[in-house]
Amino acid sequence: MMSSLFLSFGKVGRMRLRFLILSVVAVLGMARGAYAQGCALCYTSASALGASGERSLDIGILTLLTPALVLFAAVMFLLYRRATAATVES
């Protein structure tokens, strides 16, 4: 369904599809940087926090994760609504 959404617009749709593919490849290519999150200094300092420090760290992670997930869900909802509107019009 998504491929027909991109390809039905002709040249502009093919350009969007190329951009989407290049974006996915770029994001997957940057995934190697995520391994830096397991550094020994971060692990040592986090393990030395104790129970209250671990809870604070968990709350901090959730606090930083929540806005990103809300934005992601909103964009996916808008894309879904736009795709279903285009399908209904066709």
C-alpha positions as CSV (number, residue, x, y, z in Angstrom):
1,M,0.0,0.0,0.0
2,M,2.8,2.4,0.9
3,S,4.7,1.7,-2.3
4,S,1.5,2.5,-4.4
5,L,1.2,5.7,-2.4
6,F,4.7,6.8,-3.4
7,L,4.7,5.5,-6.9
8,S,1.3,6.9,-7.9
9,F,2.7,10.4,-7.9
10,G,5.0,9.7,-10.8
11,K,8.5,11.4,-10.7
12,V,7.8,13.1,-7.4
13,G,6.8,9.8,-5.8
14,R,9.9,8.1,-7.0
15,M,12.0,10.8,-5.6
16,R,10.2,10.4,-2.2
17,L,10.8,6.7,-2.4
18,R,14.5,7.2,-3.0
19,F,14.7,9.7,-0.2
20,L,13.0,7.2,2.1
21,I,15.4,4.4,1.1
22,L,18.4,6.6,1.6
23,S,17.2,7.8,4.9
24,V,16.7,4.2,6.1
25,V,20.2,3.3,4.9
26,A,21.7,6.3,6.6
27,V,20.0,5.6,10.0
28,L,21.0,1.9,9.8
29,G,24.6,3.0,9.0
30,M,24.7,5.2,12.1
31,A,23.6,2.4,14.4
32,R,27.2,1.4,15.0
33,G,27.5,4.6,17.2
34,A,25.0,3.0,19.6
35,Y,27.6,0.7,20.9
36,A,29.3,3.6,22.6
37,Q,26.4,3.5,25.2
38,G,28.0,0.4,26.8
39,C,31.2,2.2,27.9
40,A,32.9,0.9,31.1
41,L,32.8,4.3,32.8
42,C,29.0,4.7,32.4
43,Y,28.4,1.1,33.6
44,T,30.7,1.6,36.6
45,S,29.1,4.9,37.7
46,A,25.5,3.6,37.1
47,S,26.2,0.4,39.1
48,A,27.6,2.4,42.0
49,L,24.5,4.5,42.4
50,G,22.5,2.2,44.7
51,A,18.8,1.6,44.7
52,S,17.6,5.2,44.8
53,G,20.1,6.2,42.1
54,E,19.0,3.4,39.9
55,R,15.4,4.5,40.3
56,S,16.4,8.1,39.5
57,L,18.2,6.9,36.4
58,D,15.2,4.9,35.3
59,I,12.9,7.9,35.7
60,G,15.3,10.1,33.8
61,I,15.4,7.6,30.9
62,L,11.6,7.4,30.7
63,T,11.5,11.2,30.9
64,L,13.7,11.5,27.9
65,L,12.0,8.7,26.0
66,T,8.4,9.9,26.4
67,P,8.5,13.0,24.1
68,A,10.3,11.1,21.4
69,L,7.8,8.3,21.5
70,V,4.8,10.8,21.5
71,L,6.3,12.6,18.4
72,F,6.9,9.3,16.6
73,A,3.3,8.1,17.3
74,A,1.9,11.4,16.1
75,V,3.8,11.4,12.9
76,M,2.9,7.8,12.2
77,F,-0.8,8.6,12.9
78,L,-0.7,11.6,10.5
79,L,0.9,9.5,7.8
80,Y,-1.6,6.7,8.3
81,R,-4.5,9.2,8.1
82,R,-3.1,10.8,5.0
83,A,-2.6,7.4,3.3
84,T,-6.1,6.3,4.1
85,A,-7.5,9.6,2.8
86,A,-5.6,9.2,-0.4
87,T,-7.0,5.7,-0.8
88,V,-10.6,6.8,-0.2
89,E,-10.3,9.6,-2.8
90,S,-8.9,7.2,-5.5
